[in-house]
């Protein structure tokens, strides 16, 4: 695998994980949202990011590992999907958006699970940065060998 391809693969991972972190942050920010931006009663739906292999890939993970100098193209965000699970219902008769039975519909997300996902995405991002730094170090050492 060439140096530039290694950098491109790592950069694609950084971009995808950044979108994932932004989406998780949006979920956390809307944990108690019961109205849409226009003021209409619309409960926020949790979103999650779906990754796929970027063009230029070689198929399966095993296929990439079996070849020397694989042609993996990295990863990209395929889509951001809303969660289809049911909303949470919480009894709060003093809430302005309560139903006739006193229950309020809240988004179908758990802040603790979102924080765990955010930590996972942050660690994946850090791993990508480490891979880029290692690639740059290898490139610098190769140039030093060429000087000698």
N, C-alpha and C positions, 0 to 999 in steps of 0.2 A: 504494500500500500504506500503510495507516495505521501510526502509530507503535506502537500496541499490537500489531498483527499482526507487525510487524518484530521487536519484542521477543520475542513468543511463538515465532516461527520460530527465532530465535537461541537462545532458552532450550531449545527442543526438541533442537537440535543439541548444546548443552552436556550435557543429560541423557543423550543417546544416546552421546556420546563418553566420558562418565564411566563408563557401563556397560561400554563397550569397554575402557577402561583397567583397570577392576576385573577383567574377564575375563582380560586379558593378564597382569595381576599374579598372578592365580590360576594361570595356566599356568606362569609363571616359578617360582612357589613350589613347584610340584609336578614340577619337571624330573626328579627322581630317585625319584619315588614308585612303589613297587612293591606297596604294600598300601593297602587302603581304610581308612576311619575306624574300622571295626569290627575291624580286624586281619586281615581275610580277604585272601588274595592276589588283588589286583585292580589291574591297571596303570591309572594315570590316563590319560585320553584328553584330548588337546588340545581346547579349545573355541574357537569363533569366533562373533562376533556378526553377525547378519544385520539390516540396516536396511531399512525400507520407508517410503514416503511416509505421513505422518500424515493422518488424516481431514481433509477440508477442502481437500485438494490438488486441483490442476486437471489431473492427468494427466502428460503428458510434460514434460520439461525445456524442449523447444522450444516447447511450448504456453504454458508460463509466461513465457518470454522474449518471445513474440509479442504478449502482451497487456500493456497498461499497467495497473498496479494489480492484478497477478495475485492469485489466491486461494490461493497455496501455503500448506499447513498445516504445513510443517516436516517433521521426520523422527522416527521412533520405532524402538525396537528391536522387530523382529518376533519373533525367537527367538534363543536361544543353542544352537548345534548342536555336538555332539561331532564331531571329525574322524574320518573313516572309514578313514584310511590305516593301514597296518600299523605295529605297534610296532617299536621298534628292538631289536635283539638284540646284546648285548655279552657277550663272553667274560670271565667273572669267577668262577672256581671257588671263591673264598673268600666270595662273597656268600651270605647266608642264604636268599635266594629264588631261587637258581640252579636250573635244571632238571637232569635227569640227565646232560645233555651238557655242563654247566658254563656254559651261557649264561643270562643274565638278561634278561628282557623289561623295557624301559624305555619311558616315554611317547614318543609319536611327535611330539616337538617339538624345535625347535632354539632354544636361548637367544638366539643372535644375531638370528635372524629375529623372535623375539618382541620383542626390544629395538627393532628397527627399526619394528615395528608400534606399539609403545608410543610411540616418538618421533613417529610419524605422527599417532597419536591425540592426543598432547599438543599438537602444532602445530594440529590442527583445533580443539581446545578453545580454544587461545589466539586463533585467528581468530574464534571465536564471541564470546569476551570482547571483542575489538576491535570487532566489529560492534555489540555492545550498547553499548559506550562511545560509538561514533560516533552511534548512534541517540539516545542521551541528550544528546549535545552538540547535535545538530540540534534536538531538542525544546527545549533551553534557549535556543538562538539564536532559534527561532521565537517563544518567549515574550518575548525581548528586543525583537524587531521589533514585537510587538504593543503593547509599552509606549510605543514612540516615536510 
